[in-house]
Amino acid sequence: MSDDDNKTMIGIRGAIQVGENTVSGIESATVELLRAMVERNGVDPSSLLAIWITQTPDLTVAHAAAGARRLGWLDVPLLGAQESAIEGDLPRTVRVLMLVVTTTSEPKPNHCYLGATAALRQDLIETGKPR
């Protein structure tokens, strides 16, 4: 059996609330979230297939995806999108769906909802321990 036979794709979800609508605020929050997702899941950046990053409409001065480029992930396909404006939604929020190839025998993702975004998906949050 080859290593390719043991590979599977997982999706890791995460979110973070940005402190302020500034370029540095958006990029630093995105970097913090992406680092947490990689660290908590033991992800080797070379196994990243693609990352989909969304941001709420009140984040207007920068693309959150630029934060991933600050991490040196130049070969990872990124897709950025603006979320719909929904009354009552958490403001200044960046959400991420990270697609990863893994060979782990237990490919259960450890989703990362940091700070105030933990309230968004209590059902997905775990202890934060790496796999």
N, C-alpha and C positions, 0 to 999 in steps of 0.2 A: 504494500500500500504506500503510495507516494504522499508527500506532504500536501499536495494539491487536493487529495481525497479528504483530508481533514479540515480544509478551510471552509469557513462560513462567514457570512456577512452579518454584522449587527448594526443597529442604529442606536446611538447614544444621544439622549436628549438633555438639554440644559437651558437655563435662563438666568439672567442677572438684571437687576435694576441699575440703570446708569444714574450717577449722582447729579450730573448737570449736562445740559445739551451743549457740550463743547466738543471739539475734535479730540482733545486729550481725554475728556471724560468718557466718550464713546469708545475710543480705541483702548484705553486702559481697562475698562470694564470687560470688553470683549476678550482681551488677552487674559485677564484673570479667569474668566469663565472657561476659555479653551484650555488653559493650563490645568485647571482643576479637572476637566473632563478627561484629559490625557492621563494625568497622574492617578486619579481615582480608578481608572480602568486599566492601567498598565499598558497603555497604547504606545506602540512605536510609531512615530509620525510617518515612517515609510509605509505603514499599512493603511493610511488614510485614503479612502477612495474618493470622497467628496464631502463638502460641508455646505449645508444650506443654512443661511443666517437671515433671520427676519428682525425688523425693528419696528417699534410703534411709530405712528405718524408724527408724534411730537419730538422725535429725534431727527432734526433737519439739517445739521451742519456737517455730517460725515456719514460715510458708509461703514457700518460695523465690520464688514468683511476686511477692511483695511487692517484691522487688528491681527488677523491671521497672517497677513503678509509680514507684519512686524516680527512674527515668530519664525520667519524664514521659510514658511511653507509655500514656496513659489510654484511647486509642481502639483499642488492639490487643487482640483477644480472647486471653485467657490460660486455659490449662487446667492445673491442678496435680494431681499424683497421687503416691501413695506406691508405691514399688517393692516387689516381693516380697522377703521376707527370705531370702537365699540364703547358705548357709554358705560362707565364704571370699571373699565379694564385698568389694570395696573399701569401707571404711566412710565415712560422712559425705560422700556423693557427691550432687551435683546434676547432672542431665543435662537437656539442652535439645534440642528439635527446633524450629527456627525456619523458618516457611514464608514465602517472600518472592517477590514478583512482580519479575521482572527483564526488561530489554530487551537485556541483553548478548548478543553474538553467541556467546560461549562460556560457557554457564551452569553451569560446573563449580564446585561449592561447595568452599570451603576450610574443612574441618571443624576445630574448635578443641578439642583435648583438652589442658587445661592441667595442669601439675605432674604429680602421681602418676597422674592419669587417662590420661596418654599411653600407659600400658601396656594400657589397655582396648581400644584400636582402633589398633594400629600400622599396619594396612592403610589407614586413612583419613587419617592425618596427613601433611600436606605441609610445605612450608618455612615457612609462616606469612606469606608475602608476599601483599599484596593483589592482587586480579585487576586 
